[in-house]
Amino acid sequence: MPAPAKYNEVMSVIKRRIREGDYLVERIPGERRLAEETGVSYMTARRAVQNWLEEKVLIRHESGALEVHPDYNEQINPAEVVLLYPAYPSSYLTQLRVIVTESAKRRGIALRPGQYVHWDEQALMDVVEQAKGTIVIPYGPSIPGRLLEQFRSNKVAILDGDFADNGLPSVRLFSEVCIEGVLEHCYQLGHRRIDCLNTQNRNPEIDRRIDIWQRWLERRDCTGTLHDDPAPVFTDPTAVAYRLMSGIIERDEIDCTAFIGTTCPAAVGAIRACYEADIEVGNDLSIAAVNLEPPAEYFCPSITGLMTPDLSEVLAECFDWFASARQWRGTRLLEPRKSNLFKGESTGKVGRATRRVNL
């Protein structure tokens, strides 16, 4: 059997990319770039494109730019909703990607994940203009006003952040009541001095968590110190937390009975530092996190914190909006009904061993 012509292979590549939504996050390349990407000659790539033009899979504008033919889009139902998230390794981001993808799949929506490095990427502008809807997970630096305007002009929802005052539907994962639940758990164990440990790059959500901790301390007549050393963007906050906690231990500055990390990496780094200092977490000192990341519940000790909530209902509102021709209706700030508190081994009752750490 003769081998398939190379232009057929290129045609298959183009078709797969269309179906998977690749051309939502980047433009369809011209023949020269397509030839480079697929390892064929320019003429082979040109023939592949020409065949798809004739079969009305692609359309070429007067400018020469290629685009998926509208009729072909209707036939194959390609990915038309995009999830954009920061391009750095994170089990938390991976978990959110899986949650959003599975939620979209249950509703028969093909979703295209994509990453970005900074807010000034042209790809961000292109994606929100081409997609039927875009879910954006923000990162540290504030979103520039010009990009916010672009988001408002298209169907963009924010996940894990509150930009409702900027006119954007926003899904906030953890309510104030749920975050206070972690602190209340420590309080019920007898802790009255609870320090806060933050190594996450500062953003509105991290600021909100610190503010909730401070207001809870005042209301409960408790005390605590903020240990704040934000990691640079796209770096690991776990390593920073380890160094921060190691320094606190070396300087003999532990005068609390419990720490709460604004994120799970803060708790993980702190626990490692305690282990190396022969401090038994959960007995000598309690450490919790506002939210957990997999597989924190399987660590030794397992970590106390909020489990990622069920997001199906709030995501469904976003998907319904993407599929409609209407404007957003109702409140722009969405929160899941609850987030379960996992009571791990990293927190324990205040007792004789705990007081020994403070001597």
Secondary structure, 3 states (H helix, E strand, C coil): CCCCCHHHHHHHHHHHHHHHCHHHHCCECCHHHHHHHHCCCHHHHHHHHHHHHHCCCEEECCCCCEEECHHHHHHHCCCCEEEEEECCCCHHHHHHHHHHHHHHHHCCCCEEEEEECCCCCHHHHHHHHHCCEEEECCCCCCCCHHHHHHHHHCCEEEECCCCHHHCCCEECCCCHHHHHHHHHHHHHCCCCEEEEEECCCCCHHHHHHHHHHHHHHHHCCCECCEEECCCCCCCCHHHHHHHHHHHHHHCCCCCCCEEEECCHHHHHHHHHHHHHCCCCECCCEEEEEEECCCCHHHCCCCCEEECCCCCHHHHHHHHHHHHCCCCCCCCCEECCCCCCEECCCCCCCCCHHHHHHCC
